[in-house]
Amino acid sequence: MNQNAPKVEVEAIPLELAPVLDNTRALVVTDKEKAQIIATLTNAKERLPALQKFAASVVIASQSDFEVVAAKRKEIKAIQKEVKGVLDEPCKKTDIIHRAWTSLKGLFIDSADEADSILERKQSAFIQEQKRIATELQAKLDREALEKERIEREKQNAAARKQREIEEAERKKAEEARRKQQEALEAARRAEAEAKRKQLEAEQKAREAEQEAIRQAAEAKNAKEREKIQREAAEKAKAALAEKERLEREEKARNEAAEKERQRLAKIAADADAKASAAAVKAEVREERAANVNIQSATVVANIPEVKGSSNRKQWLVKSVDTAKFIAAVANDPSLLGFIKIDEGALKRSKGANPYFAPAGVVFIEDIIVASRAK
């Protein structure tokens, strides 16, 4: 309990109970009932001032304070119940002094109600403070969640950009490999054409050499010269065949090397395409994650104490009204019109002061008041 609560002076109940009861002889009250009434009201008189002072000075600052106040309210209710228990029946017995009894009862009940109302307001204030604290904490957690979302979204977007860069680089690598593959294919075709040209040239020379040998052999003067010519022709034919075989081997080796290079470039292009596709998939995953980042903040519940024997109820209070905005809203929602009260008296006075006063939606009629005077 807050020891620094303000000191509040509360007037004591100005009542001597025994004389009041002795003067109510019109009531049929037994000595036993009288004693019970005196005891009950005396007890209430002794306890209520302290409860009033407590209600006026208490400040609720914690759960334990809230519970102490709840206990005090229970004590107040108990006093009310005791006072009502001993005074309700006498109030019913007679009509004549009913007001006297009721006034007597009011001295205690009103004091108790006042104390209870003060405590109730302070409890409500404490609850509102707890709600305010919860609202501020919720706003803080929501801001932190949004910041985490921003950081995570940026992280996923950065990862997506990196994968897109990898995808672009691999696409370029694949295109470059396919370009070189096409260049190698064209070079192989040119080399093949050149090799065929050389083969044809070698075959042509071999045929010419053979024909020349035949001619020379026919012109030879003797067998020895003819044998020499034939031997030379055979050697030339052998050399031509060797040259042809050499050219064929070179062409075969060149074709094999070209095919191997084409396969190597094709593999590079395929690998690059696969890496680009994989990077594209990863980028899409990251982009989707970035788009769907949703970090929920924890829900803060206001610490509203619940004490056995008491209950909480909700009610709405109007904190402020912006009249201009409210009237503008009526144009879009005619159901709000019922909340606006037109001051017809003020309208009549304004019209009386200014005959040209004619606000939209208001129709005035002139009424002649006839006044008569006594002769």
Secondary structure, 3 states (H helix, E strand, C coil): CCCCCCCCCCCCCCCCHHHHHHCCCCCCCCHHHHHHHHHHHHHHHHHHHHHHHHHHHCCCCCHHHHHHHHHHHHHHHHHHHHHHHHHHHHHHHCCCCHHHHHHHHHHHHHHHHHHHHHHHHHHHHHHHHHHHHHHHHHHHHHHHHHHHHHHHHHHHHHHHHHHHHHHHHHHHHHHHHHHHHHHHHHHHHHHHHHHHHHHHHHHHHHHHHHHHHHHHHHHCCCHHHHHHHHHHHHHHHHHHHHHHHHHHHHHHHHHHHHHHHHHHHHHHHHHHHHHHHHHHHHHHHHHHHHHCCCCCCCCCCCCCCCCCCCCCCCCCCCCCCCHHHHHHHHHHCHHHHHHCCCCHHHHHHHHHHCCCCCCCCCCCCCCCCCCCCCC
